[in-house]
Amino acid sequence: MLQGLPAADAVAAAAVHERAAQVLRPSGALAWLDELAEWVAGWHRTDRPKVERPAALIFAGDHGVAAAEAVSAYPTTVTAAMFEAYRQGRSTISAFARQAGASVDAVDVGIGRPTGDIRFEAALTPERFEEIVELAVAKVGRLDADLLVLGEMGIGNTTPAAALSAALAGGETAAWVGRGTGVDDAGLARKRAAVQQAVRRIAGITDPIEVLREVGGAELTAVAAATVAARRRSLPVVLDGYVVTSSVLPLVMAERTALDHCIVGHCSAEPGHRRLLDRLGKRPLLDLDMRLGEGSGAMAAVPLVAMACAGISEVPTFAEWFG
Amino acid sequence: MLQGLPAADAVAAAAVHERAAQVLRPSGALAWLDELAEWVAGWHRTDRPKVERPAALIFAGDHGVAAAEAVSAYPTTVTAAMFEAYRQGRSTISAFARQAGASVDAVDVGIGRPTGDIRFEAALTPERFEEIVELAVAKVGRLDADLLVLGEMGIGNTTPAAALSAALAGGETAAWVGRGTGVDDAGLARKRAAVQQAVRRIAGITDPIEVLREVGGAELTAVAAATVAARRRSLPVVLDGYVVTSSVLPLVMAERTALDHCIVGHCSAEPGHRRLLDRLGKRPLLDLDMRLGEGSGAMAAVPLVAMACAGISEVPTFAEWFG
């Protein structure tokens, strides 16, 4: 899955780095935004990066553990209802995307077809896992985009996200479990127990991709596969919150450079997210206490990436301006 | 200057607060963005806030202290050159504004007509002060906008910003003085000395608006006047970095509620800015280490405000969606 990943174009990135120091403003005045422009340039393989066609893929699926045990504040039927809202452009991510000039495609990878209950069995069979990977890869292949937002929706999916994080990043299992969409104290206790049970069940498994198949879920697998597919197309990715970040954790544990084409749009209020970002060494662009998922935090950061690129490509250097 | 400022529409804000809890997402999931939408609603006096016509006013002027003493990394002639770049849409703020769908108007309030050297004399005579206030008020009066970004440009203007902050907020004077566009160690020492001299000179003055006239400058005065003019039009304002924030400090010291219609777009890398924000009790939307001025950090935050409003006004409630 992770063999032969392309690297960024270091020459293009270096050209932008050099241009950033000469553009009509004090050198270093845009700090991190200049670094963002360099990063886009490296993956776009151009010294004049721009973001004109951002796109979001929102993967949605249902979870056996949520159907069997009340680990969420919402019933699993809400997944399908939200999916319909994405399709009709009525959701929060749709509204955000209109502001960012981005397209949104919601992809059903398992609504009404829940995964195995991760407490007792693998979330996905090898066949289902492959099927979802292929679907996600095909979706990315058909995109006409220059920046990709990955989002997810699936009632109960902070439970597999916590299981994945705990299994791969280690530490106190309970510390990876938050309230998600707002589960109550009893629900939080059930959620912790479910995560502990899932993590114990797979204690012998060391392959990070196998861990994803065992305790992840359909949309988590799709996010991981789409991330790899974007890399193969040299398409930069903006990651969203806790569920998305935990979905790509197996990639970076299998291959150290696997997330070099990804930035993190925001830090979620879900407590495990900041821990994951520390682990990945990635700083979120935004820190607004959001905890929605559906790619919303990543989409909120898209205009910053577009501005960073415009700040390099649309502004003359001192020499061009005065020369 | 600050008599009879209008208050926000509490009913409209409350209606948005209520709607935020019912919109098709977990209650509280957008956290701060929902509060932003409430804030816009209060000033727009509507329960369906939106940002469709953001506008930036960039005030530019020259400073006697910068002409007489090398307190900046750049010569004062750069103010005029940058102003021309704004007018031709070639600057960083122009590039950012295109991404945010905002207009930019650069306003000359004193280029080539430097203020008094604040070490020895008032920056502005009462007549010049009034003239600049009237110009700024007239500019705001002619805007067709629903969100206002205020920016500034003026070589050397972090020196008056530091003098204003030190004189009004107190504390160690040197702590308010940073490197601005990147002055060297010797320049920083000159800058500190200039600020100390200016602050000592006006030690007897207690009226915050008089302090602005004494140690501020043309564009700082224009920013303060525009902020008040926006308030009279019930137009919400996004403040930029250190210079803009110090410009409006006199307002809030003269009238506690004077900045209720203002949010802070970003926290600048100029060290005094975070201190000022703590003093004002305002949290910046972005924290990206930028230190450019010209309204760029505020403009970078505009899409977030637009998204916050769209997240309320374009997304149905659970009842509307399922009903």
Interface residues (C-beta under 8 A of the other chain):
Chain A: V23 L24 R25 P26 S27 G28 A29 L30 A31 W32 L33 A73 Y74 A81 M82 A85 R90 S91 T92 S94 A95 F96 R98 Q99 A100 T181 G182 A269 L285 L286 D287 L288 D289 M290 R291 L292 S296 M299 A300 P303 L304 A306 M307 A310 G311 E314 V315 P316 W321 F322
Chain B: V23 L24 R25 P26 S27 G28 A29 L30 A31 W32 L33 A73 Y74 A81 M82 A85 R90 S91 T92 S94 A95 F96 R98 Q99 A100 T181 G182 A269 L285 L286 D287 L288 D289 M290 R291 L292 S296 M299 A300 P303 L304 A306 M307 A310 G311 E314 V315 P316 W321 F322
